[in-house]
Amino acid sequence: MFLYGERNYEMKEKILSAEDLSKSFAHNGKQLHILSHIDLDLYEGDFTVIMGASGSGKSTLLYALSGMDRATAGKVIYKDMDIVKLNEKKLTELRHGDFGFVFQQMHLIGNLSLFENIAVPGYLNKEVTAREVDARTEELLIKMGIESVKTHMPSQVSGGEQQRCAIARAVIHSPKLLFADEPTGALNRRNTTEVLNLLTELNKAGQSILMVTHDMRAALRADRLLYLEDGRITGELTLPPYKKEDEKSRDAQVNAWLSSMEW
């Protein structure tokens, strides 16, 4: 693996690990390998971003790590459990509890208000009361800057507001790990910046994030960048926590690294 930068992970708690992870499927009599023998550790509090060319397997890796797609071989270890071997009931419990998800398409429920879109997943958590969920929802609406449109339906607000609602929905249950698949892919520049600012704030508050992106602006927010090529991790870049005043030098460093990866 081509490695830039150094990081001491001995002081960090490992949150999820992939061991010899592979994903393939049969097509026209041939076996197509999407992921090939990936070993990867994710650490608590990191903002990890996976980059790579289209078709390199980025989203497939994210889905395999989160249990949304089942790997063909290998292990995904979370809390001493192998996610690959969990049944659908256990996977659902994991998604409703420890994992959160944000996608390029927001998948909001059209006939529910923004408040309801955020709160409903919270109600599934039997360890908290509906009143506590409502209070948490109000806090998130304010944090995401969409409190003024909380009674609006998704079709009545902008794409950026929809995505901020989707992020709030993803963290309503305080997940241990937030998975984000191209969360800015459908947004304009202004809304992209707002969403990235929110993800950065969440990370600075301790939220562990794994994000797939092809957007340089999104990549700059990471403190750990991984490069995926032909289903293998071929490079890694570590960076200090994001600061806006350092963005120019950070941009140069990330661009140089991506050039070395022949991105």
N, C-alpha and C positions, 0 to 999 in steps of 0.2 A: 504493500500500500504506500502511496506517495503522501507523506505527512509533512505539513507545514505547522510550525508552532509546537509548543510543548504544554502539556497540562498534567498536573498531579491529581489523579483521580482517587488516590488513597484516602483523601479526606472527604470524599463525596460518597453518598449512599447510592448504590446501584438500584435502579427502579425496575428495569426490564432488560432481559438478555435474549438474544437470538443465538442459537448454536447450530451451525451447519445447516442453515435454513435454505430450502430449495422449493421452487414452484415450477411445475411444468404441466403441459397438457398435450393430448394427442390431436393432431390436425392433418387430415388427408394422409393418414397412415404414418405420419412422422411425429416424433416427440419434440415439442417446442419448449425450450428452457427459458423461463422468464426470470427466475432468481436462481443463482448458483452458489450453494455452499457459503452462505453469508454468516459471519460471526459479528455480533454487534452488541455493545452494552450501552444502555441509556442511563443517565444519572439524574438524580433529583435536583431540581432547580435549573437545569440546563434548557437553553433554547436551541434545539438541534434542528438544522434544516438539511434536507436531502435535495440535491440538484443532479441534473444529468440531462442528456438529450431526450427528445421525445421517443418513447418506446424503450427506454432503458430499464424500466421496471419500477420507477419511483412509487407510483400509486399502489402497485401490486405489493411492494414491500410494506408500505404503510398499512394496507388492509390486512396483510398477513401478521404483522406485529400486533395489530389491534384485535385480531380475532374476527374481523369482518369477512375475511376470506381464509380458507384453510390451506396451510402449506402442504406440499406434497411429501416433504421429508424434513427432518430436523426438529428443533424444539424452539418454543418461545416461552421463557420462564418469567413468571410474574408471581411474587409471593409464594415461591416454592411450588407453583402449579405450572404444568405444561399446557398452555392455552390451546395448542394444536390438538390435544386429546380431550378437551372439555366438550360436553354435550351442549346442545343449543340452549337449554335452560340455564346452565351455568354461564355460558357466554353472554346471554341476555342480562343476567344479574350483574356481570362484570361491566357491561356497557352502560347500564343504568346506575352503577355505583362508582367504580374507580376510574372509568374512562369517559372522556368527553370528546365530541366530534364536531368539526366545522368543515363544510365542504364549499366548493366553488358555487354550486347551486344551493340556495339556502334551505330548501325543503321545509319552509314554514307552512303551517296549516292555514289555508286561505280563508276559512270561515271563523277563525279565532283571532282575537285582537293580539297585538304585540305582547301585552301583559299575559294573556292566556297562553300564548305560544311558549313563553318563558316558564310560566308557573306549572303548567300541566306535567312536564317531566319531573319536576320537584315533588309533586304530589305522590309519585310512585315510590318515593323513599318513605318507608313505614317508620323510620327512626325519628322523623321530625313531624311536627303538626302542620296542618294547613295554614295556620296563622304564621308560623315561622317561615314557611315557604313564601307566603305573601309578602312578608317583611323583607326577605332576601330578594324577592323579585323587584320590589320598589328600590332597594339599594342598587341593584344591577342596572335598572332603567336609568337611574341618575348617573351612575358610573359610565354607562355607555352613551350618555347624552341623548337619550330618546324618551325621557320621562314625559315630555310634552305631547308625544304622539302615542302614548301607551294604549289608548282606546281605539286607535286606528287599526284597520285590517292591513295585511301585508301589501295588498294592491294599492293602498292609499299613501304609501311612503316610498322613499327613494331606495335604490339598490344598496346604498351605503347603510341606510337605516335598517334595512332588512338584514344585512350581514351583521350589524352590531347586535340586533335582536338574536340572531342565530348564535353568536358568541355567548351572549348572556344565557341563552337556553343551554348551551354546552357546559357552562360552569355553574349552573344553578345548584347542582349537587356537590360542588367542590371536588371535582375529580382529581385523582393523583396525577394523571397524565392526560394532556389535551392533544388530540390528533387533529391536524389541519391539512386538508388536501386542496391546494391552490385556492386559499380563501380570498385572494384578491383578484383572481383570474377574470371575473366578470365586472370589475369595478373600474370607474374612471380614476384619474390621478388623485383628485382630492379625496375621494372616498377611500382609495387605497391607503393613502397616508393616515387617514383617521383610523382605519381598521388596524393598521400596523402599529400605530401608537397605542391602541388599546391592548393588543397582544403583548407589546413590550412592557406596558404597565403591569399586566397580569404576571408576566415573567419576573419582573423586578419585585413583585409581591410574593414570589415563591412558586408560581405555577410552572410546572414542568411542561414543555411543549415540544412536540415533534411535528414539523411542517414540511410538506412537499411543495416545491415551487419552481417555476422557471423565471420568476421575476427578480431582477437584480435588487430592486428596492426592498423586497421582502428578505432576500438573502442577507442584506446588510444588518438586519436585526438579530441575526444569529450570533451566539458565542461559540457555536460548533457547526461547521459545514462538512457534509459528507458528499462525495461525488460517486454516482452510480453509473456504471458503464456495462452494457451487456449483462445485466443482472448481477454484477459484482461491485463491491465497494472498492474503488481504486484510488481514492484520495481523501484526505481529511485536513481541514484547516481550523485551528482554534483561534479565537479572538477574545479580547476583553469585553465586558458588558457594553452594550450599545450606548453611545452618547452622541447626541445630534451634532455637537461641536466638532466631533471627530469624524463625521461622515465622509468628508472628502478624502482623507487619508485611508479610511476604511474601504471606501469604494476602490481606490487604487490597489490596495492589497488584495481584495477579493477578485478584482478583474485580472490581476497578475496570476493569481492561483487558478482561476478558471481557464486562462490562456494556457497554463501549463498542463491543464487537463484536456486541452484541445476542445473546449466547449464551443 
